[in-house]
């Protein structure tokens, strides 16, 4: 009970934070999510730990997550992640001897599905900002079929989820979350030999992900197609429209990026957030993977800016009255909302200043 209250509090805090961080969160297909029953969300993975945050805050099911084991190295961080229903999944790169730990995790996943709860998995196995759906691992199928084998009366629904960003690592974020058509697995599992059932389920999920997110085939044409889309300033979060262009190989003419006339407001926000901004700039130099830029920036902003603004509002209230302190806090939040919701998000632009 305490863990559920804690999870709900963190869920609400993150959802509020994403509102301030995102220009637009376009959610499609929510009607495809069963209100009850065991569900496995199979999600593509373009942008680090921000991906599960967007998915879990755009549906009302309480999700359990499988994330890479490297995130659990620090004991304190591990306790926090476990309290939020995150579980480690080990890969070959973590060491062959570590792979045996996955059996315990799979058993936990089976128990979660038996209780008719939900599980979120990233079957591509790693994050990558490339606008293509990569080959899927069979780990999620092993979990599903293992639970079906163990619990003969259990039905598990697999829902592919496509995430597309206008520009990964860009602030403010603009993202599309697209929930696909439910895939029931009991009849599929029982109708064919396991190898064939595995292949069919894997193909069904992959085919949907290629429609639910922007998918440029990863071949010699990839860079040319991506460049043409960027040059045309395509709104990638209009997923269906963008995929139709890619399929037909017909792209709009080149357009200049929209000018950001709100940049002075951004500098004012940075000035008002000077200490969090300095901390962020120092930490950002040590981020080696571009897919983690959004993750760290969002996390630091959510914690440091709230803390910093609260301290400044308290100081103002102490010396100039509570009304002025409240005015400062409200104005600070309003400035962020104005910039985030109105600043342009081009297909490609320099993000060094943000």
TILOFI-472263 format. One record per residue (C-alpha): residue number from 1; z, y, x. Coordinates in Angstrom, 1 decimal, decimal comma. Last residue first. Example, Ala and Ser with C-alpha at 12.3 -4.5 7.8 and 13.67 -1.06 7.14 Angstrom:
<r miro="2" w="7,1" v="-1,1" u="13,7"/>
<r miro="1" w="7,8" v="-4,5" u="12,3"/>
This chain:
<r miro="354" w="-24,3" v="24,5" u="19,5"/>
<r miro="353" w="-25,8" v="26,6" u="22,3"/>
<r miro="352" w="-27,6" v="23,7" u="24,0"/>
<r miro="351" w="-29,2" v="22,5" u="20,8"/>
<r miro="350" w="-32,8" v="23,4" u="21,7"/>
<r miro="349" w="-35,1" v="22,7" u="18,8"/>
<r miro="348" w="-36,9" v="19,9" u="17,0"/>
<r miro="347" w="-37,4" v="19,2" u="13,3"/>
<r miro="346" w="-35,8" v="22,5" u="12,4"/>
<r miro="345" w="-32,5" v="22,9" u="10,6"/>
<r miro="344" w="-32,3" v="26,5" u="9,4"/>
<r miro="343" w="-28,8" v="28,1" u="8,9"/>
<r miro="342" w="-27,9" v="28,6" u="5,2"/>
<r miro="341" w="-25,4" v="25,8" u="4,4"/>
<r miro="340" w="-23,7" v="25,7" u="7,8"/>
<r miro="339" w="-23,6" v="29,4" u="8,4"/>
<r miro="338" w="-22,3" v="30,4" u="5,0"/>
<r miro="337" w="-19,7" v="27,5" u="5,0"/>
<r miro="336" w="-18,5" v="28,5" u="8,5"/>
<r miro="335" w="-18,0" v="32,1" u="7,5"/>
<r miro="334" w="-16,2" v="31,1" u="4,3"/>
<r miro="333" w="-13,7" v="29,0" u="6,3"/>
<r miro="332" w="-12,8" v="31,9" u="8,6"/>
<r miro="331" w="-12,6" v="34,2" u="5,6"/>
<r miro="330" w="-10,2" v="32,0" u="3,8"/>
<r miro="329" w="-7,9" v="31,6" u="6,8"/>
<r miro="328" w="-8,0" v="35,4" u="7,5"/>
<r miro="327" w="-7,3" v="36,3" u="3,9"/>
<r miro="326" w="-4,4" v="33,8" u="3,8"/>
<r miro="325" w="-2,9" v="35,5" u="6,9"/>
<r miro="324" w="-3,5" v="38,9" u="5,4"/>
<r miro="323" w="-1,6" v="37,9" u="2,2"/>
<r miro="322" w="1,2" v="36,3" u="4,2"/>
<r miro="321" w="2,2" v="39,5" u="5,9"/>
<r miro="320" w="1,2" v="41,4" u="9,1"/>
<r miro="319" w="3,5" v="40,0" u="11,8"/>
<r miro="318" w="4,4" v="36,5" u="10,6"/>
<r miro="317" w="1,3" v="36,1" u="8,4"/>
<r miro="316" w="-1,0" v="36,9" u="11,4"/>
<r miro="315" w="0,8" v="34,4" u="13,6"/>
<r miro="314" w="0,6" v="31,7" u="10,8"/>
<r miro="313" w="-3,1" v="32,4" u="10,3"/>
<r miro="312" w="-3,7" v="32,0" u="14,1"/>
<r miro="311" w="-1,8" v="28,7" u="14,1"/>
<r miro="310" w="-3,7" v="27,4" u="11,1"/>
<r miro="309" w="-7,0" v="28,5" u="12,5"/>
<r miro="308" w="-6,3" v="26,6" u="15,8"/>
<r miro="307" w="-5,1" v="23,4" u="14,0"/>
<r miro="306" w="-8,0" v="23,3" u="11,6"/>
<r miro="305" w="-10,4" v="24,1" u="14,5"/>
<r miro="304" w="-8,9" v="21,5" u="16,8"/>
<r miro="303" w="-8,8" v="18,5" u="14,4"/>
<r miro="302" w="-12,1" v="18,6" u="12,5"/>
<r miro="301" w="-13,9" v="20,4" u="15,2"/>
<r miro="300" w="-12,9" v="17,8" u="17,8"/>
<r miro="299" w="-14,0" v="14,9" u="15,6"/>
<r miro="298" w="-17,3" v="16,6" u="14,6"/>
<r miro="297" w="-18,2" v="17,4" u="18,2"/>
<r miro="296" w="-17,2" v="14,0" u="19,5"/>
<r miro="295" w="-19,3" v="12,0" u="17,0"/>
<r miro="294" w="-22,2" v="14,5" u="17,0"/>
<r miro="293" w="-22,6" v="14,2" u="20,7"/>
<r miro="292" w="-22,2" v="10,4" u="20,7"/>
<r miro="291" w="-25,9" v="9,5" u="20,1"/>
<r miro="290" w="-26,7" v="11,7" u="23,1"/>
<r miro="289" w="-25,0" v="9,2" u="25,4"/>
<r miro="288" w="-23,4" v="10,3" u="28,6"/>
<r miro="287" w="-20,8" v="12,6" u="27,1"/>
<r miro="286" w="-18,9" v="14,1" u="30,1"/>
<r miro="285" w="-20,3" v="17,6" u="29,9"/>
<r miro="284" w="-19,4" v="17,7" u="26,2"/>
<r miro="283" w="-15,7" v="17,6" u="27,0"/>
<r miro="282" w="-15,8" v="20,9" u="28,8"/>
<r miro="281" w="-17,9" v="22,6" u="26,1"/>
<r miro="280" w="-15,6" v="21,2" u="23,4"/>
<r miro="279" w="-12,4" v="22,5" u="25,0"/>
<r miro="278" w="-14,0" v="26,0" u="25,4"/>
<r miro="277" w="-15,1" v="25,9" u="21,7"/>
<r miro="276" w="-11,7" v="24,8" u="20,5"/>
<r miro="275" w="-10,1" v="27,8" u="22,4"/>
<r miro="274" w="-12,7" v="30,3" u="21,2"/>
<r miro="273" w="-12,8" v="29,5" u="17,5"/>
<r miro="272" w="-13,0" v="33,1" u="16,3"/>
<r miro="271" w="-15,4" v="33,8" u="19,1"/>
<r miro="270" w="-17,4" v="30,7" u="18,2"/>
<r miro="269" w="-17,6" v="31,8" u="14,6"/>
<r miro="268" w="-18,8" v="35,3" u="15,6"/>
<r miro="267" w="-21,4" v="33,7" u="17,8"/>
<r miro="266" w="-22,6" v="31,6" u="14,9"/>
<r miro="265" w="-22,8" v="34,7" u="12,7"/>
<r miro="264" w="-25,0" v="36,4" u="15,3"/>
<r miro="263" w="-27,2" v="33,2" u="15,0"/>
<r miro="262" w="-27,7" v="33,8" u="11,3"/>
<r miro="261" w="-31,3" v="34,9" u="11,7"/>
<r miro="260" w="-32,3" v="31,4" u="12,9"/>
<r miro="259" w="-36,0" v="31,6" u="13,1"/>
<r miro="258" w="-37,9" v="28,7" u="11,5"/>
<r miro="257" w="-39,8" v="26,6" u="14,0"/>
<r miro="256" w="-43,6" v="27,4" u="14,2"/>
<r miro="255" w="-45,9" v="25,2" u="12,2"/>
<r miro="254" w="-48,5" v="22,6" u="13,3"/>
<r miro="253" w="-50,8" v="21,3" u="10,7"/>
<r miro="252" w="-49,6" v="18,7" u="8,2"/>
<r miro="251" w="-49,8" v="15,0" u="9,1"/>
<r miro="250" w="-52,0" v="12,1" u="8,0"/>
<r miro="249" w="-51,5" v="8,7" u="9,8"/>
<r miro="248" w="-51,5" v="7,1" u="6,3"/>
<r miro="247" w="-48,4" v="5,0" u="7,0"/>
<r miro="246" w="-46,7" v="7,8" u="9,0"/>
<r miro="245" w="-47,4" v="10,3" u="6,2"/>
<r miro="244" w="-46,1" v="7,9" u="3,6"/>
<r miro="243" w="-43,0" v="7,4" u="5,7"/>
<r miro="242" w="-42,3" v="11,2" u="5,7"/>
<r miro="241" w="-42,7" v="11,5" u="2,0"/>
<r miro="240" w="-40,4" v="8,5" u="1,4"/>
<r miro="239" w="-37,7" v="9,8" u="3,8"/>
<r miro="238" w="-37,4" v="13,4" u="2,8"/>
<r miro="237" w="-34,6" v="13,6" u="5,3"/>
<r miro="236" w="-37,2" v="13,9" u="8,0"/>
<r miro="235" w="-38,1" v="17,5" u="6,8"/>
<r miro="234" w="-41,3" v="17,9" u="8,8"/>
<r miro="233" w="-41,6" v="20,8" u="11,2"/>
<r miro="232" w="-45,3" v="20,1" u="11,6"/>
<r miro="231" w="-44,9" v="20,0" u="15,4"/>
<r miro="230" w="-42,0" v="17,6" u="15,0"/>
<r miro="229" w="-44,1" v="15,2" u="12,9"/>
<r miro="228" w="-47,0" v="15,4" u="15,3"/>
<r miro="227" w="-44,7" v="14,8" u="18,2"/>
<r miro="226" w="-43,2" v="11,7" u="16,5"/>
<r miro="225" w="-46,7" v="10,3" u="15,9"/>
<r miro="224" w="-47,7" v="10,8" u="19,5"/>
<r miro="223" w="-44,5" v="9,3" u="20,9"/>
<r miro="222" w="-44,7" v="6,2" u="18,7"/>
<r miro="221" w="-48,4" v="5,4" u="19,2"/>
<r miro="220" w="-47,9" v="3,0" u="22,1"/>
<r miro="219" w="-45,5" v="0,9" u="19,9"/>
<r miro="218" w="-42,2" v="1,3" u="18,2"/>
<r miro="217" w="-43,4" v="1,6" u="14,6"/>
<r miro="216" w="-42,2" v="4,9" u="13,2"/>
<r miro="215" w="-39,6" v="4,3" u="10,5"/>
<r miro="214" w="-37,8" v="7,1" u="8,6"/>
<r miro="213" w="-35,0" v="5,4" u="6,7"/>
<r miro="212" w="-34,8" v="3,5" u="3,3"/>
<r miro="211" w="-38,4" v="2,1" u="3,7"/>
<r miro="210" w="-38,0" v="0,4" u="7,1"/>
<r miro="209" w="-34,4" v="-0,5" u="6,1"/>
<r miro="208" w="-35,8" v="-2,4" u="3,1"/>
<r miro="207" w="-38,1" v="-4,6" u="5,2"/>
<r miro="206" w="-35,3" v="-5,3" u="7,7"/>
<r miro="205" w="-33,0" v="-6,5" u="5,0"/>
<r miro="204" w="-35,5" v="-8,8" u="3,4"/>
<r miro="203" w="-36,7" v="-10,1" u="6,8"/>
<r miro="202" w="-33,1" v="-11,0" u="7,9"/>
<r miro="201" w="-32,4" v="-12,7" u="4,5"/>
<r miro="200" w="-35,6" v="-14,7" u="4,8"/>
<r miro="199" w="-35,1" v="-15,8" u="8,4"/>
<r miro="198" w="-31,5" v="-16,8" u="7,7"/>
<r miro="197" w="-32,5" v="-18,8" u="4,6"/>
<r miro="196" w="-35,2" v="-20,6" u="6,7"/>
<r miro="195" w="-32,8" v="-21,5" u="9,5"/>
<r miro="194" w="-30,0" v="-22,5" u="7,0"/>
<r miro="193" w="-32,2" v="-25,0" u="5,0"/>
<r miro="192" w="-33,3" v="-23,5" u="1,7"/>
<r miro="191" w="-32,1" v="-23,0" u="-1,9"/>
<r miro="190" w="-28,3" v="-22,9" u="-1,3"/>
<r miro="189" w="-28,2" v="-19,8" u="0,9"/>
<r miro="188" w="-30,8" v="-17,9" u="-1,1"/>
<r miro="187" w="-29,0" v="-18,8" u="-4,4"/>
<r miro="186" w="-25,7" v="-17,5" u="-3,0"/>
<r miro="185" w="-27,2" v="-14,4" u="-1,2"/>
<r miro="184" w="-27,7" v="-11,7" u="-3,8"/>
<r miro="183" w="-29,8" v="-8,8" u="-2,3"/>
<r miro="182" w="-29,0" v="-5,4" u="-3,9"/>
<r miro="181" w="-31,7" v="-2,7" u="-3,7"/>
<r miro="180" w="-31,2" v="0,0" u="-1,1"/>
<r miro="179" w="-28,7" v="2,8" u="-0,6"/>
<r miro="178" w="-30,3" v="5,8" u="1,1"/>
<r miro="177" w="-28,1" v="8,3" u="3,0"/>
<r miro="176" w="-30,1" v="11,3" u="4,1"/>
<r miro="175" w="-28,8" v="13,8" u="6,6"/>
<r miro="174" w="-28,7" v="17,4" u="7,7"/>
<r miro="173" w="-26,2" v="18,3" u="10,4"/>
<r miro="172" w="-25,3" v="21,8" u="11,3"/>
<r miro="171" w="-25,3" v="21,4" u="14,2"/>
<r miro="170" w="-27,9" v="19,1" u="16,0"/>
<r miro="169" w="-26,9" v="15,9" u="17,7"/>
<r miro="168" w="-29,4" v="13,9" u="15,7"/>
<r miro="167" w="-32,1" v="16,1" u="14,1"/>
<r miro="166" w="-33,1" v="15,8" u="10,5"/>
<r miro="165" w="-31,0" v="12,7" u="10,3"/>
<r miro="164" w="-32,0" v="9,5" u="8,5"/>
<r miro="163" w="-29,5" v="6,8" u="7,5"/>
<r miro="162" w="-30,9" v="3,7" u="5,6"/>
<r miro="161" w="-28,5" v="1,3" u="3,9"/>
<r miro="160" w="-29,3" v="-2,3" u="3,1"/>
<r miro="159" w="-27,1" v="-3,8" u="0,4"/>
<r miro="158" w="-26,0" v="-7,4" u="0,8"/>
<r miro="157" w="-24,3" v="-8,9" u="-2,3"/>
<r miro="156" w="-21,9" v="-11,8" u="-1,7"/>
<r miro="155" w="-21,2" v="-14,5" u="-4,4"/>
<r miro="154" w="-18,2" v="-16,7" u="-3,9"/>
<r miro="153" w="-17,5" v="-19,9" u="-5,9"/>
<r miro="152" w="-18,1" v="-22,2" u="-2,9"/>
<r miro="151" w="-15,8" v="-20,4" u="-0,6"/>
<r miro="150" w="-16,1" v="-21,7" u="3,0"/>
<r miro="149" w="-19,9" v="-22,1" u="3,0"/>
<r miro="148" w="-20,4" v="-18,7" u="1,3"/>
<r miro="147" w="-18,1" v="-17,1" u="3,8"/>
<r miro="146" w="-20,0" v="-18,6" u="6,8"/>
<r miro="145" w="-23,3" v="-17,6" u="5,2"/>
<r miro="144" w="-22,3" v="-14,0" u="5,0"/>
<r miro="143" w="-20,7" v="-13,8" u="8,5"/>
<r miro="142" w="-23,6" v="-15,7" u="10,1"/>
<r miro="141" w="-26,0" v="-13,3" u="8,3"/>
<r miro="140" w="-24,2" v="-10,3" u="9,8"/>
<r miro="139" w="-24,4" v="-11,8" u="13,3"/>
<r miro="138" w="-28,2" v="-12,6" u="13,1"/>
<r miro="137" w="-29,2" v="-9,5" u="15,1"/>
<r miro="136" w="-31,8" v="-7,1" u="13,7"/>
<r miro="135" w="-34,9" v="-5,9" u="15,6"/>
<r miro="134" w="-35,1" v="-2,1" u="15,7"/>
<r miro="133" w="-35,8" v="0,3" u="12,8"/>
<r miro="132" w="-37,5" v="3,2" u="14,3"/>
<r miro="131" w="-36,8" v="6,9" u="14,6"/>
<r miro="130" w="-35,1" v="6,6" u="18,1"/>
<r miro="129" w="-31,6" v="8,0" u="18,0"/>
<r miro="128" w="-30,2" v="4,6" u="19,2"/>
<r miro="127" w="-26,9" v="3,0" u="18,3"/>
<r miro="126" w="-26,2" v="-0,7" u="19,0"/>
<r miro="125" w="-26,3" v="-4,1" u="17,4"/>
<r miro="124" w="-29,2" v="-3,5" u="15,1"/>
<r miro="123" w="-27,1" v="-5,3" u="12,5"/>
<r miro="122" w="-24,8" v="-2,3" u="11,9"/>
<r miro="121" w="-22,1" v="-3,8" u="9,6"/>
<r miro="120" w="-20,0" v="-2,5" u="6,8"/>
<r miro="119" w="-17,8" v="-4,9" u="4,8"/>
<r miro="118" w="-16,7" v="-4,6" u="1,2"/>
<r miro="117" w="-14,0" v="-6,2" u="-0,9"/>
<r miro="116" w="-14,2" v="-9,3" u="-3,1"/>
<r miro="115" w="-11,0" v="-10,8" u="-1,8"/>
<r miro="114" w="-13,2" v="-13,7" u="-0,4"/>
<r miro="113" w="-15,3" v="-11,0" u="1,3"/>
<r miro="112" w="-12,3" v="-9,7" u="3,2"/>
<r miro="111" w="-11,2" v="-13,3" u="4,1"/>
<r miro="110" w="-14,6" v="-14,1" u="5,5"/>
<r miro="109" w="-14,5" v="-10,9" u="7,6"/>
<r miro="108" w="-11,1" v="-11,9" u="9,0"/>
<r miro="107" w="-12,5" v="-15,3" u="9,9"/>
<r miro="106" w="-15,5" v="-13,6" u="11,6"/>
<r miro="105" w="-13,1" v="-11,5" u="13,6"/>
<r miro="104" w="-11,3" v="-14,6" u="14,8"/>
<r miro="103" w="-14,6" v="-16,1" u="15,8"/>
<r miro="102" w="-15,6" v="-12,9" u="17,6"/>
<r miro="101" w="-12,9" v="-13,4" u="20,2"/>
<r miro="100" w="-15,1" v="-16,2" u="21,7"/>
<r miro="99" w="-17,6" v="-13,5" u="22,8"/>
<r miro="98" w="-15,1" v="-12,1" u="25,3"/>
<r miro="97" w="-15,9" v="-14,7" u="28,0"/>
<r miro="96" w="-19,5" v="-13,6" u="28,0"/>
<r miro="95" w="-18,5" v="-10,1" u="29,0"/>
<r miro="94" w="-18,6" v="-6,8" u="27,0"/>
<r miro="93" w="-22,4" v="-6,7" u="27,6"/>
<r miro="92" w="-22,7" v="-10,0" u="25,7"/>
<r miro="91" w="-21,3" v="-8,4" u="22,6"/>
<r miro="90" w="-17,9" v="-8,3" u="21,0"/>
<r miro="89" w="-17,2" v="-7,0" u="17,5"/>
<r miro="88" w="-14,0" v="-4,9" u="17,0"/>
<r miro="87" w="-12,5" v="-4,3" u="13,6"/>
<r miro="86" w="-12,1" v="-1,0" u="11,7"/>
<r miro="85" w="-9,9" v="-1,0" u="8,6"/>
<r miro="84" w="-8,5" v="2,5" u="9,1"/>
<r miro="83" w="-5,1" v="1,2" u="10,4"/>
<r miro="82" w="-7,1" v="-0,9" u="12,9"/>
<r miro="81" w="-8,8" v="2,3" u="14,3"/>
<r miro="80" w="-5,5" v="4,1" u="14,6"/>
<r miro="79" w="-3,8" v="1,2" u="16,4"/>
<r miro="78" w="-6,8" v="0,8" u="18,7"/>
<r miro="77" w="-6,8" v="4,5" u="19,6"/>
<r miro="76" w="-3,2" v="4,1" u="20,8"/>
<r miro="75" w="-3,9" v="0,9" u="22,8"/>
<r miro="74" w="-7,0" v="2,4" u="24,5"/>
<r miro="73" w="-9,8" v="-0,2" u="24,8"/>
<r miro="72" w="-10,7" v="-0,4" u="21,1"/>
<r miro="71" w="-13,9" v="1,6" u="21,1"/>
<r miro="70" w="-15,4" v="-0,8" u="23,7"/>
<r miro="69" w="-15,3" v="-3,5" u="21,0"/>
<r miro="68" w="-18,3" v="-2,3" u="19,1"/>
<r miro="67" w="-17,7" v="-1,5" u="15,5"/>
<r miro="66" w="-17,3" v="-3,8" u="12,4"/>
<r miro="65" w="-16,1" v="-1,8" u="9,5"/>
<r miro="64" w="-14,0" v="-2,4" u="6,3"/>
<r miro="63" w="-14,9" v="-0,2" u="3,4"/>
<r miro="62" w="-13,0" v="0,9" u="0,3"/>
<r miro="61" w="-15,7" v="1,3" u="-2,3"/>
<r miro="60" w="-16,3" v="4,8" u="-3,7"/>
<r miro="59" w="-19,5" v="5,5" u="-1,9"/>
<r miro="58" w="-20,7" v="8,6" u="0,0"/>
<r miro="57" w="-17,6" v="8,9" u="2,3"/>
<r miro="56" w="-18,1" v="5,4" u="3,7"/>
<r miro="55" w="-21,7" v="5,9" u="4,5"/>
<r miro="54" w="-21,3" v="9,3" u="6,2"/>
<r miro="53" w="-18,4" v="8,1" u="8,3"/>
<r miro="52" w="-20,1" v="4,9" u="9,2"/>
<r miro="51" w="-23,0" v="6,9" u="10,7"/>
<r miro="50" w="-20,9" v="9,5" u="12,5"/>
<r miro="49" w="-19,6" v="6,8" u="14,9"/>
<r miro="48" w="-22,8" v="6,9" u="16,9"/>
<r miro="47" w="-26,0" v="8,4" u="15,6"/>
<r miro="46" w="-29,1" v="6,2" u="14,9"/>
<r miro="45" w="-27,5" v="3,0" u="13,5"/>
<r miro="44" w="-29,2" v="1,2" u="10,6"/>
<r miro="43" w="-26,8" v="-0,1" u="8,0"/>
<r miro="42" w="-26,2" v="-3,5" u="6,4"/>
<r miro="41" w="-23,5" v="-3,0" u="3,7"/>
<r miro="40" w="-21,9" v="-6,3" u="2,8"/>
<r miro="39" w="-20,5" v="-6,4" u="-0,7"/>
<r miro="38" w="-18,0" v="-8,8" u="-2,3"/>
<r miro="37" w="-17,4" v="-8,0" u="-6,0"/>
<r miro="36" w="-16,8" v="-4,9" u="-8,1"/>
<r miro="35" w="-18,5" v="-1,5" u="-8,7"/>
<r miro="34" w="-21,8" v="-2,9" u="-7,4"/>
<r miro="33" w="-23,7" v="-0,3" u="-5,3"/>
<r miro="32" w="-27,3" v="0,1" u="-6,5"/>
<r miro="31" w="-26,4" v="3,1" u="-8,6"/>
<r miro="30" w="-25,7" v="5,0" u="-5,4"/>
<r miro="29" w="-29,5" v="4,8" u="-4,7"/>
<r miro="28" w="-29,9" v="8,2" u="-3,0"/>
<r miro="27" w="-27,5" v="10,5" u="-1,2"/>
<r miro="26" w="-28,7" v="13,7" u="0,4"/>
<r miro="25" w="-26,0" v="15,3" u="2,6"/>
<r miro="24" w="-27,0" v="18,9" u="3,2"/>
<r miro="23" w="-26,0" v="21,6" u="5,8"/>
<r miro="22" w="-23,4" v="19,3" u="7,2"/>
<r miro="21" w="-20,2" v="20,1" u="9,2"/>
<r miro="20" w="-18,2" v="21,9" u="6,5"/>
<r miro="19" w="-18,9" v="19,1" u="4,0"/>
<r miro="18" w="-18,4" v="16,5" u="6,7"/>
<r miro="17" w="-14,8" v="17,9" u="7,2"/>
<r miro="16" w="-14,0" v="17,5" u="3,5"/>
<r miro="15" w="-15,2" v="13,9" u="3,5"/>
<r miro="14" w="-13,2" v="13,3" u="6,7"/>
<r miro="13" w="-10,0" v="14,6" u="5,2"/>
<r miro="12" w="-10,5" v="12,7" u="2,0"/>
<r miro="11" w="-11,1" v="9,4" u="3,9"/>
<r miro="10" w="-8,1" v="10,1" u="6,2"/>
<r miro="9" w="-5,9" v="10,6" u="3,1"/>
<r miro="8" w="-7,4" v="7,5" u="1,3"/>
<r miro="7" w="-6,9" v="5,4" u="4,5"/>
<r miro="6" w="-3,2" v="6,5" u="4,8"/>
<r miro="5" w="-2,6" v="5,7" u="1,1"/>
<r miro="4" w="-4,3" v="2,3" u="1,5"/>
<r miro="3" w="-2,3" v="1,6" u="4,6"/>
<r miro="2" w="0,9" v="2,4" u="2,8"/>
<r miro="1" w="0,0" v="0,0" u="0,0"/>
